[in-house]
């Protein structure tokens, strides 16, 4: 095995064997994506989920279910307790509770009162409006049938007359055109798609920078000098350390990429282009970790600085608030971070089916950042090997 690969493999294994990384590298990112998606994510069209309690077998329950399903809403029947649990866990957007009195009032043609609850996520209010529109349409249809029956028509003839009238009379159509560029940018994103991109970049950089502590430990415990006592040149030792930092970043990124796709159904677009962006961004993160691990002599300080720098750069680069919401001059400032370039490339792949030429400028900037930081980091590491810790 090449000395460079051997050193890199040791660095990755040392990082993964640190038990403190189990939660922050493998569990916390997916939990955060789940939380952000359920609270702030916007689901695709026709994903409104309605849970109905009561009214099973009644005319009201049947009419409501058929009307909601006809309007492309997902309907499920549960017990009242189960409906509240579904709403609390974000598995349903709106809950309808049909009482026996409401079912009797519907049969008698009287006014019906329904209890409606919504989930806590922001998208639930839009779902509520869809449900209310369906209920209102059902009420209008019921009033029309009642008026025809009072005019002397039987129930079957009244229903047939309404169906015939719908075929003859063209219902007015209203097309809503959203000219807001920000709304158009996020249209069609899945519940977890946006949060997955942001947290992918955030945790790749955080894991890499905090992984700089293993480089300091390798210098302190004499791992690098012992490796160089073998037939290993200083250049190979530096390259192995750089490749180890890169391996840490790739492991974190690949885990989030696969985990979100399998668990949350995140659409990453063209997988090969997404992986290409991931590789270039990981190179930048690895080079940054090389600089921190070479300049500092205390692993605790490296971890603290890595977390602080990672969070600041992530915030400026749009990994906490989408950069589409940034105002000037923050929009311009965000382009100095690698996160913004990687975010822009991933957004183009995910939302606009971008091709390789479309993301080539972003890849070029990331490659330049990685090369510059890697040269500085390698130079600093060579200098650090000459001084005692």
N, C-alpha and C positions, 0 to 999 in steps of 0.2 A: 504494500500500500504506500502511496506517496506520503511523505512527511507532512505535506500541507493538509491533505485530507485527514490524516491521523490526528493532527492537532485540532483541526476543525471539529472532528467527531467527538473528541474529548471535551471541548468547550460546550457543545450542544448537550452532551450527556450530563455534564456538571450542572448546566442550567435546569434541565428537566428533573434531575434528582433532588433539587431544592424543593422541599415540601411546601414551603410558603408560596411557590409558584403554581401549585395545583389549583388553588381557588382563583387566583388573579389571572392566570393564563387560560384555563380551560372552562371554568364555571362562570365566573363573573361576566365575561364578555357576552355570553349567550343570555344570561339573566338580564343584563342591561338592554340588549336588543329586544328581548321579549317585553320588558317594561315599557320601553319607548314606543314599540309598535302598538301595544294595546292601549296606551294612553294618548298618543299623538299621531299615530299612523293613520293614513287614509286608505281605505280599502278600495278595490276595483269596483266598477259599476256592477249593480245587481247583486251585491253581497250583503244586503240588509237582512239580518236574522231576527225573526219575530218568534217569541215563545208565548204560547197561549195556555192558560190554566182555566179549567172549567169549560162548561158548554159542550162537552163531548156528546154527540148524538142529537143535539138540539138544532133547530133551524138557524138560530143565530150563529152558533159555532160553525156549522157547515157553510153558511153564506159568507162569514168572515174569512174562513180558510180559503174558499174558492176565489174570493175577490183578491186577497193578498197574493195568492199564487199566480193569479192571472196578471197581476201587476209586477211579476218577476221578483217577488220577495220570498225568502226562505222561511217556511213556517214549520214549527214543531210543537206538539202537544206535550205538556208536562203537568205535574202537580204544582200547586202554588209555591210550595217550598222549593221545589226544583227550579222553577222559573226565577225565583229570587237568587238562588245560587248561580244560575247561568248568567244573570245580569251582573252579579258581583264579581264573577271570574272573567267577564268580558267575552263569554261564549255566545251571548245574545245581545242585540242592540236595544230591542224594545220588548217589554212584557205586557200582555193583555190578560186581564182577569175578568172572566165572564161569570157573574153570579146567577143564581136561579131566578132572582127577580128580573134581571136584565133579559134572560131568555124568555120569560113569560111576557114581558113588555113587548119584545120583538114579535112574538106570536100574536099578540092582541093589537098590534099596530100603534102602540104607544111609544113615547120617547124612551130611548135606551140610554142608560148610564154605564160606562165602562171605566174600570180602574186601569190606568196606564202608567208603567214605570219605565225609565230609561237607564241604560248603563252609564258608567262614569266617563268613558272616553269621549273625546271631542266630537267624533264622527256620529255619535248617537243622536245628537240633535237633528242632523240632517236626515237620519233614519226615521226619527219621530215624525218629521214632516211628511215623509213618504207614507207612513202608516196612517196618519191623520187624513191625508188626501184620499187614500183607499177607503177609509171608513166613511168619509163624507160622500164619496161617489156611491157607496153602498146605500147610504141613507137617502140620497136623491133618487136612486133606482127604486127603493122601497116606497118612497112617497108617490112616485109615478104609478106604480102598480096599485097602490091603495086608491089613488084618484080614479083610475080606470075601473077598478072594482066597484067603487061607489057610484060610478056612472052606469053600472048595470052589466059590465063584462065579468065573465067568470075568470078565475085565476089563470087557467091555461090560455084563454083567449087574450087576456091582458098581457101576459108574458110574450105571446106570439106577436101582438101588436107592437110592443116595445122593440122586439128584435127587428121587425119589419121597418119601423121608424128609424132605427140605427143604420140600416142598410141604405135607406133613401136619403136621409139627412146627413150631410157631411159635418162631422164635428170640427169646430175651429181648432186649428193647430198653432201652437206657440213655440217657436224655436228660440232658445236662449243662446246667444253668442257671447262667450266670455272673451273679452279683448285684453284681459290682464295677462301680461307675459309670464308672471310668476305662477299664476294658476295653471296656465297652459303647460308650463315646464313640469309640474308635478302631476299632471293629469295621467291617469292610468297606472300609477305606481301601486304596488301591492302594499299590504299592511306593514311589512317589515323591510321593504326594499331600501328606503332612504336611511333608516337607522342602521341597517347592516353595513352600508357603504361607509357611513361616518365612523362606526365603532371599529370596523376593519382597520381603517387608517390610524385611528387613535391608539388601538392596542398594539399594532405592529410597532409603532414608534415607542410607546411606553415600555413594551417588553424588551425592545432592543436597548434603550437607554438604561433601564434598570439592570439589564444583563451586563452592563459595563462593570458591575461589581465583580463578576467572575474574572474579568481581565485583571483587575487590581489584585484579587486573591492569587491569581496565577503568578503575578509579579512578586507578591509578598511571600508566598510559600515556596518560591524558587522553582515553580513548574517550568517557566520559560527558560531559565538558565540551564536546568537539567536537560531539557529537550535540546538545547544548543550544544550540550556536551557530547551528544551523539553526532553522527554525520549529518547535521542539519545546519544550514546557513542561517544567518540573521534574516535574510530576505524570506526564506521559507517559513521561519517562525512568525514573522510579521504577517505574511500572507495567510498562514494557518489561523492566526488570531482573527484576521479580517474575515476570512471565510466562516469561522465559527460564529462571529456576530451576525453574519448574513444568514447562516443556518437557523439561528434563533428567531430572526425576523420571519423567515419563510415558514418555519413550523407554526408560529402564531398565526400568520396570515392564512395558510392552507387550512388550519383547523377551523377558523371562523368561516372561511369560504365554504367548506364542505358542510360544516355544522348548520349554518343558516339555510343552505340549499336543501338539506335533508329534513331538518326539523321544522323550518318555517316556510319552506317553499319559495325562498327568495329567488327572484329572476335576475341573474347576473349578466344576461345578454350573451354575447360571444365569449365562451369560456376561455379560449386561447388568448384573446386580447386582454381579458381581465387578468389572467395569470401573468401576462407580459407586464402589465402595469404594476401588478403585485411584486414582480421580481425587481423592477427598477426602483420602486419605492422602498423595498426592503434593503436595497443596496445603499440608498441614502441613509436609512435608519442605522444600518450597520456601520457606516462611516462615522456617523455622529456618535455612536457608542464607542468607537475606537478613540475618538478625541477625548471623551470624558474619562474613559478608562486609562488613558495615557497621562492626562494632566493631573488627575487627583490621585492621592495616595491612601484614601480611606474609603472602604466600600460603602459605609453608611452614608457618607457625604455624597458619593456617586449616585446612590439610590435616590436620595432626596432631590439632588439637582436634576436627575433624570426624570423623576415624576413631575417636578415643577416645570422644567423646560418642555416636556412632552405635552402637558396640559395647556400651557400657554400657546405653543405652536399649533396644537390641535384646535384651540378656540379661534385663533386668527385664521386658520385654514378652512374653517367651516365644518369641523367635526362635532360641534356642539349645537350651533345654530347654522342652518343652511346658508351658504354665502349669498344665495339669491336674495336674502333679506337684508344683507349688509348695505349700509349707506356709505357714501363717500365721506372721508377718504379711506374708510376701512376696506372698501372693495379693492382699492389699489394696493393697500398694505398687504392684503391677504396673499397676493401673488408672490411675495418674497418667501413664502413657506412652501415646502414640498407637498404638504397636505392639499393645498388648493389645486396644484397642478394634477395631482393624482385624483382628487375628487372630480375635477372637471373631466378628466379622461374616462373615469368610471361612469360618470353621469351620462356622457355621450354614448358609451357602449350600452348602458342599461336602458336608457330612455329613447335614444334616437338611432339605435342599431348602427353605430359608427363603425367605419372600416379602419384598417391600419393607417392609411394616409391621414385620416381625420385626427387620430391621436398622436401622430408622429411628433408634432411640436411639443406636446407635453412630455413625451418620452425623451426627447432631446434635452429638455430642461432638467428633467430628473437625472439623466445620465451625466450631464455637466455638473450638477450638484454633487452626485455621488463621487465622481472622479476628483473634484476639488477637495471635498471633505476627506476622502480616502488618502490622498497624498499628504494632507496635513496630519491626519491621524497616524499614518505610517511613520512620518518624520518624528512626531511626538513620541510614539512608542519606542522608536530606536533610541531617542534621547533618554526616555524613562528607564530603559534597561541599563543605563550607565550609572544611575544613581541608586543609592540604597534607600529602602523604605524604613 
